[in-house]
């Protein structure tokens, strides 16, 4: 029996299917590897350390009195439902987590370490007092 055109196309269709499957799986694998790497990089970049005054999200840095670091106002606003915030210059970062430490440092300058979880929102990992080193001046 003489091979026909139809019989010759059978193996080539099989080869095309296998090659297509290999190409698609390679693309999916490459995209998966790239996505995993970019997610890890993004998580690493989101870690931050900020230095500022513990305040609340309602009053920000001025507490309506133009006084920075009003501890009583911060505690009152938080007890009424506001979130803790960190005033860094004119910028306000909402702080999530560690409410006991934030309450203790209300109105004080602190160093906050955490991860960015949204626009100007930081998941707090640690809070520490900001200590200014003494400067010795010769008289």
Legacy VTK file of the C-alpha trace (Angstrom):
# vtk DataFile Version 3.0
C-alpha trace
ASCII
DATASET POLYDATA
POINTS 139 float
0.000 0.000 0.000
1.337 3.338 -1.011
1.431 6.082 1.690
-1.075 8.794 1.043
-0.909 12.428 1.863
-3.244 11.846 4.831
-0.931 9.255 6.390
2.100 11.563 6.056
0.333 14.361 7.944
-0.446 12.194 10.991
3.080 12.215 12.473
3.572 15.909 11.723
0.335 16.799 13.579
1.521 14.828 16.571
4.857 16.635 16.509
3.083 20.017 16.290
0.898 19.141 19.273
3.913 18.092 21.348
5.864 21.212 20.370
2.872 23.420 21.176
2.499 21.795 24.583
6.228 22.286 25.287
6.140 25.938 24.257
3.042 26.655 26.350
4.436 24.884 29.411
7.735 26.766 29.050
5.914 30.091 28.905
3.778 29.214 31.928
6.872 28.136 33.874
8.781 31.310 32.955
5.853 33.554 33.936
5.434 31.657 37.217
9.105 32.044 38.082
9.048 35.755 37.214
5.892 36.356 39.295
7.350 34.559 42.310
10.526 36.627 42.117
8.674 39.916 41.712
6.424 39.158 44.705
9.442 38.432 46.902
11.172 41.613 45.701
8.047 43.652 46.377
7.774 42.219 49.890
11.416 43.012 50.609
11.001 46.592 49.398
7.911 47.159 51.541
9.863 46.843 54.816
10.551 50.270 56.252
11.772 52.194 59.258
10.181 55.532 60.092
10.987 58.115 62.731
8.196 60.400 63.852
5.693 61.332 66.547
2.978 58.877 67.629
-0.338 60.565 66.937
-3.776 59.549 65.653
-5.191 59.471 62.141
-7.877 62.086 62.886
-5.685 64.866 64.245
-2.486 64.068 62.382
0.453 66.109 63.540
-1.232 69.257 64.885
-4.166 68.103 67.066
-6.063 71.238 66.097
-3.923 73.246 68.490
-0.800 73.473 66.345
1.004 71.572 69.113
3.012 68.534 68.017
2.904 65.426 70.166
-0.216 65.938 72.284
-0.393 62.595 74.132
-3.776 63.213 75.791
-5.422 64.153 72.498
-3.969 61.085 70.793
-5.240 58.738 73.500
-8.679 60.367 73.520
-9.070 60.170 69.747
-7.949 56.522 69.702
-10.418 55.664 72.485
-13.131 57.245 70.295
-12.203 55.040 67.321
-9.323 56.738 65.516
-6.315 54.685 64.484
-2.803 55.325 65.724
-0.662 57.199 63.244
2.908 58.347 62.884
3.513 61.988 61.976
6.672 62.214 59.893
6.997 65.850 58.939
3.803 66.688 57.059
3.142 63.038 56.205
0.859 60.810 58.261
1.201 57.006 58.279
-1.626 54.929 59.763
-0.183 52.301 62.117
-1.695 48.842 62.508
-0.679 46.603 65.398
1.196 47.040 68.699
-1.482 49.272 70.306
-0.083 48.861 73.828
3.341 50.192 72.812
1.819 52.951 70.685
-0.369 54.019 73.623
2.685 54.153 75.883
4.557 56.327 73.353
1.604 58.597 72.440
2.938 62.056 71.724
6.564 60.900 71.768
9.165 60.625 69.044
9.695 56.951 68.130
11.248 54.658 65.560
8.685 52.351 63.934
9.704 49.325 61.893
7.100 47.601 59.769
5.783 46.635 56.361
3.736 48.718 53.973
0.298 47.118 53.593
-1.482 49.941 51.788
-1.131 53.554 50.811
0.367 55.231 53.909
-0.571 52.211 56.062
2.132 50.353 57.974
1.798 47.003 59.753
3.930 47.659 62.814
6.586 45.100 63.681
8.317 47.088 66.440
8.207 50.440 68.201
11.201 51.918 70.013
11.832 55.300 71.615
13.879 57.740 69.599
16.951 58.490 71.666
18.903 61.628 70.884
22.572 61.257 71.689
24.017 63.957 73.888
26.265 66.426 72.141
29.247 67.623 74.108
30.066 71.271 73.668
33.397 72.758 74.742
33.066 75.872 76.859
LINES 1 140
139 0 1 2 3 4 5 6 7 8 9 10 11 12 13 14 15 16 17 18 19 20 21 22 23 24 25 26 27 28 29 30 31 32 33 34 35 36 37 38 39 40 41 42 43 44 45 46 47 48 49 50 51 52 53 54 55 56 57 58 59 60 61 62 63 64 65 66 67 68 69 70 71 72 73 74 75 76 77 78 79 80 81 82 83 84 85 86 87 88 89 90 91 92 93 94 95 96 97 98 99 100 101 102 103 104 105 106 107 108 109 110 111 112 113 114 115 116 117 118 119 120 121 122 123 124 125 126 127 128 129 130 131 132 133 134 135 136 137 138
